[in-house]
Amino acid sequence: MELTEAELTKVDFDCDNFLQSAEMYRRYKKLNREAYLVGVCEEKTGKILAAGLISGRGWHFGKKIFRVAGGWLMDYDAENAEEILGFISEKAGEFCRTKGGIVLEISPNIISQTRDLHNNIVPGAEHLEIKKYLEQINYKYLGEYEQAKWIFVLNLEGKTADELFKNFRQNHRWLIRRAMKDEVRVRELGMDELDILKKIAEEAGERHGFKDPEVEYYRSMKESFGEKVKFVVAELPAEKIGGKTGEWVPLAASMFVNDGREMVYLYSGSVRKMQKYSGIYLIQWEMIQEAIKTGCRRYNFYGTKPIEGNGVYLFKRGFKGNMEELLGTFALPLSWMGKIYLMRIRKQEMRDVR
């Protein structure tokens, strides 16, 4: 059945995420992108057992690829989880087929295996049986395809800012204190200043091999998510480097989404020649404190390749959280065309992991 925005907002599962939200649905609609809200309800009570935001993109011959970014919202640990997952997959597949869909992709926001700070597998939550079941009902496993499979997370529950700070790597603490001593400030960017973030993220993308979005992406996210989205910049007083008093020099800039459950660190970058002023470290510290103040349970550093020697991984690891390996992306062919389409897509999986 199709759901309303209000019905989706009432859905509450541990796997909730900003990609599966009424705000993201409204963003798709404003951009004239094809999007639907669907769900499965318990027949007797009307309780929503599973829900999802499905978006579509054109392929060839008038056909489309549909995607549930962030995966189905449901209780993956319930006794009847496989039954619910199978049912919504079947019905959503039928629904997408009527809209010209040949493939339905999902990226469940659940842990594959629990890992520690150094990416070692440790006892805890795991959902390998869900992965096995998805493959049994004809989903093809695509690994880390179009959505981060490896993320780094800092647990905030029951912890104060001081407790978290004391646990940071010693060098991280020193760099944050030095940035404060250098009078670096962190402030929110206005909508007319998004070019600052664009320029810095673009430079970082070229160095680290990721594609930063256009300014219109930032603008559309802010328009749809409102105060839940923040763009921040770390700046140095210009006189510190021989500039004019009263002027500020950008050091780093970042985008965050706070959905109440977690603070998500998305696109970001540092000005390479200004990295010694540690602006990006101060941004993290300021936003971790903001996450605590707003009641977030976790701080999500998001996509992180857990490979020794990877600078981004070492940077995030210094905040002493833990790696999370998500289940990955799966694709369900809805027709013979979908099967041919998926034959051309190879599984994307890192090899240099424990």
C-alpha positions in Angstrom: 0.0 0.0 0.0 1.1 3.6 -0.5 1.7 5.7 2.6 1.3 9.4 3.4 4.2 11.5 4.7 2.5 11.6 8.1 2.3 7.8 8.2 6.0 7.4 7.3 7.0 10.0 10.0 5.3 7.8 12.6 7.4 4.7 11.6 10.0 4.1 14.3 12.6 1.4 13.9 16.3 1.1 14.9 17.3 1.2 11.2 15.7 4.7 10.7 17.9 7.0 8.6 17.6 10.4 6.8 17.6 8.7 3.4 14.3 7.1 4.4 12.4 10.2 5.6 9.5 12.4 4.7 12.0 15.2 4.1 13.9 13.2 1.5 10.6 12.3 -0.2 9.7 16.0 -0.4 13.1 16.8 -1.8 12.6 14.2 -4.6 9.2 15.7 -5.4 10.6 19.3 -5.5 13.2 18.1 -7.9 10.5 16.4 -10.0 12.1 13.0 -9.4 9.9 9.9 -9.3 9.3 8.8 -5.7 6.8 6.8 -3.7 6.1 5.9 -0.1 5.1 2.3 0.4 4.4 0.0 3.4 3.1 -3.2 4.7 0.5 -3.2 7.5 -0.7 -5.9 9.9 -4.1 -6.8 8.7 -5.8 -6.9 12.1 -4.3 -3.8 13.8 -3.2 -1.7 10.9 0.3 -1.4 12.4 3.0 -0.6 9.9 5.4 -3.6 9.8 7.7 -2.3 7.1 7.9 0.9 5.0 10.2 2.5 2.5 10.8 5.5 0.2 11.3 4.2 -3.4 12.9 6.5 -5.9 13.2 5.8 -9.6 15.6 6.8 -12.4 15.3 6.3 -16.1 17.2 3.6 -17.9 16.7 2.6 -21.6 13.6 1.8 -23.7 11.4 3.7 -21.2 12.4 1.3 -18.4 13.5 2.3 -14.9 15.8 1.3 -12.0 14.1 1.7 -8.6 16.0 2.1 -5.4 15.3 2.1 -1.6 18.4 4.1 -0.4 18.8 3.3 3.3 16.8 0.1 3.0 13.4 -1.0 4.2 12.4 0.4 7.6 11.4 -2.6 9.7 12.5 -4.7 12.6 15.1 -7.0 11.1 15.5 -8.8 14.5 11.8 -9.8 14.7 10.9 -13.5 14.6 9.0 -13.0 11.4 11.5 -10.6 9.8 12.2 -12.8 6.8 8.4 -13.2 6.2 8.0 -9.4 6.3 11.0 -8.8 4.1 9.9 -11.4 1.6 6.4 -9.9 1.5 7.4 -6.3 1.0 10.0 -7.3 -1.6 7.3 -9.2 -3.6 4.7 -6.4 -3.4 7.2 -3.6 -4.0 8.5 -5.5 -7.0 5.0 -5.8 -8.4 4.4 -2.1 -7.8 7.7 -1.1 -9.5 7.0 -3.4 -12.4 3.8 -1.5 -13.1 5.8 1.7 -13.2 8.3 0.3 -15.8 10.8 -0.9 -13.3 13.3 -3.7 -14.2 15.4 -3.7 -11.0 14.7 -2.9 -7.3 17.8 -2.0 -5.3 17.9 -1.9 -1.5 20.7 -1.0 1.0 19.6 -2.2 4.5 20.7 0.1 7.2 21.7 -2.8 9.5 25.0 -4.2 10.7 26.4 -7.2 8.9 28.9 -8.0 11.6 29.9 -6.0 14.7 33.5 -4.5 14.6 35.7 -2.6 16.9 37.8 0.6 16.6 40.4 -1.3 14.5 37.8 -3.1 12.4 38.2 -6.5 14.1 35.1 -8.6 14.2 33.8 -8.8 17.8 30.7 -10.3 19.5 27.6 -8.3 18.9 24.8 -7.7 16.4 25.0 -9.4 13.1 22.6 -10.0 10.2 24.3 -12.5 8.0 21.2 -14.6 7.9 19.3 -11.7 6.4 21.9 -11.5 3.7 21.5 -15.2 3.0 17.8 -14.9 2.9 17.9 -12.0 0.5 20.0 -14.0 -1.9 17.6 -16.9 -1.5 14.7 -14.8 -2.7 16.7 -13.7 -5.8 18.4 -10.5 -4.7 21.9 -10.2 -6.2 24.5 -9.0 -3.6 26.3 -5.9 -5.0 28.5 -5.1 -1.9 29.4 -1.4 -1.6 27.4 -0.2 -4.6 26.0 3.4 -4.6 25.9 3.6 -0.8 28.5 3.4 1.9 28.9 -0.1 3.4 31.6 0.8 5.9 30.9 3.6 8.3 32.6 4.9 11.5 30.4 5.7 14.5 30.9 7.4 17.8 28.4 6.2 20.5 27.1 9.2 22.5 24.6 7.5 24.8 25.2 8.1 28.5 28.4 10.1 27.8 29.3 13.7 28.5 31.3 15.9 26.1 34.2 15.9 28.5 34.2 12.1 28.8 34.3 11.8 25.0 37.0 14.4 24.6 39.3 12.7 27.2 39.0 9.5 25.2 40.0 11.0 21.9 43.5 10.2 20.6 46.1 12.4 22.3 47.1 14.1 19.1 43.5 14.9 18.3 43.0 16.6 21.6 46.2 18.6 21.1 45.1 19.7 17.6 41.7 20.8 18.8 43.2 22.8 21.7 45.7 24.4 19.3 43.0 25.4 16.9 41.2 27.1 19.8 44.4 28.8 20.9 44.8 30.1 17.3 41.3 31.6 17.7 39.9 29.4 14.9 36.1 29.7 14.9 33.3 27.5 13.6 30.2 29.0 12.3 27.2 28.1 10.2 27.2 29.0 6.5 24.3 30.9 5.0 22.6 29.8 1.9 24.4 32.5 0.0 27.8 31.1 1.1 27.5 27.6 -0.2 30.2 28.2 -2.8 32.7 28.1 0.1 31.7 24.5 0.9 31.6 23.6 -2.8 35.1 24.9 -3.4 36.7 23.2 -0.4 34.8 19.9 -0.9 35.8 19.9 -4.6 39.5 20.2 -3.7 39.2 17.5 -1.1 37.4 15.2 -3.6 40.2 15.5 -6.1 42.7 14.5 -3.4 40.8 11.7 -1.9 39.0 10.3 -5.0 35.4 11.1 -4.3 32.9 13.2 -6.4 31.5 16.1 -4.5 28.0 17.3 -5.3 26.9 20.5 -7.0 25.7 23.5 -5.0 22.2 22.6 -6.0 22.4 19.4 -4.0 23.3 21.4 -0.8 20.5 23.9 -1.5 17.8 21.3 -2.1 18.8 19.4 1.1 18.5 22.6 3.1 15.2 23.5 1.6 13.7 20.1 2.4 15.3 19.3 5.7 15.4 22.8 7.2 17.3 23.1 10.5 18.2 19.4 10.3 20.8 20.2 7.8 23.8 22.4 8.7 26.7 23.7 6.6 29.6 24.9 8.8 33.0 26.4 8.1 36.1 26.7 10.3 37.9 30.1 9.9 41.1 31.6 11.0 41.5 35.4 11.7 43.3 36.8 8.7 45.8 38.7 10.8 47.3 35.4 12.0 48.8 35.0 8.5 49.5 38.6 7.8 46.0 39.6 6.5 43.7 42.4 7.4 42.2 42.6 10.9 38.5 41.7 10.9 38.7 39.3 7.9 38.5 35.5 8.2 40.2 32.8 6.1 38.3 29.5 5.5 40.2 26.4 6.6 37.6 23.6 6.3 33.9 23.2 5.6 31.4 20.4 6.1 27.8 19.4 5.7 25.8 17.6 8.5 22.3 16.1 8.8 20.8 15.7 12.3 17.7 13.6 12.2 17.4 13.5 16.0 18.7 9.9 16.2 22.2 10.6 14.9 24.3 13.4 13.6 25.6 12.4 10.1 28.8 13.9 8.8 28.5 14.0 5.0 30.5 16.1 2.5 33.5 17.9 3.8 37.0 19.1 3.1 40.0 21.0 4.3 42.1 23.6 2.4 45.3 21.8 1.9 47.7 24.7 2.5 45.8 25.6 5.7 45.6 22.1 7.3 48.1 22.9 10.0 45.5 25.1 11.7 43.3 22.0 12.3 40.0 23.5 11.3 38.4 20.1 10.4 39.3 18.8 13.9 37.6 21.7 15.6 34.5 21.3 13.3 34.2 17.7 14.5 34.5 18.7 18.2 31.9 21.4 17.8 29.4 19.2 16.0 29.9 16.3 18.5 28.9 18.7 21.3 26.0 19.9 19.2 24.9 16.3 18.7 24.9 15.7 22.5 23.0 18.9 23.1 20.2 17.9 20.7 19.9 14.4 22.1 21.5 12.3 19.4 22.4 8.8 20.3 25.3 8.6 17.9 27.7 10.6 15.8 28.0 9.0 12.3 31.2 9.8 10.5 29.7 8.0 7.6 31.6 6.4 4.7 35.1 5.2 5.9 37.4 2.7 4.1 38.9 0.7 7.0 42.3 0.3 5.4 45.5 0.9 7.4 47.4 3.8 6.0 44.2 5.5 4.7 44.4 9.1 6.1 40.6 9.6 6.3 40.3 6.3 8.3 43.1 7.3 10.7 41.5 10.8 11.2 38.1 9.4 12.1 39.6 6.6 14.2 41.3 9.1 16.4 37.9 10.1 17.8 37.7 6.5 19.3 34.4 5.2 18.0 34.0 1.9 16.2 33.6 0.6 12.6 30.2 -0.6 11.4 30.0 -2.9 8.5 26.5 -2.6 7.0 24.8 -5.3 5.0 25.5 -3.7 1.6 23.4 -3.2 -1.5 21.2 -5.9 -3.0 19.3 -5.8 -6.4 16.2 -7.7 -7.3 15.6 -8.3 -11.0 12.0 -7.6 -11.9 12.1 -8.9 -15.5 14.4 -10.5 -18.0 15.8 -7.0 -18.8 16.6 -6.7 -15.1 18.6 -9.9 -15.2 20.6 -8.7 -18.2 21.2 -5.4 -16.5 22.5 -7.0 -13.4 24.8 -9.4 -15.3 26.8 -6.3 -16.2 27.2 -5.1 -12.6 30.0 -6.5 -10.6 30.1 -6.8 -6.9 32.1 -3.9 -5.3 33.9 -5.2 -2.2 37.0 -4.1 -0.4 39.7 -6.7 -0.2 42.1 -5.2 2.3 39.9 -5.7 5.4 40.0 -8.1 8.3 
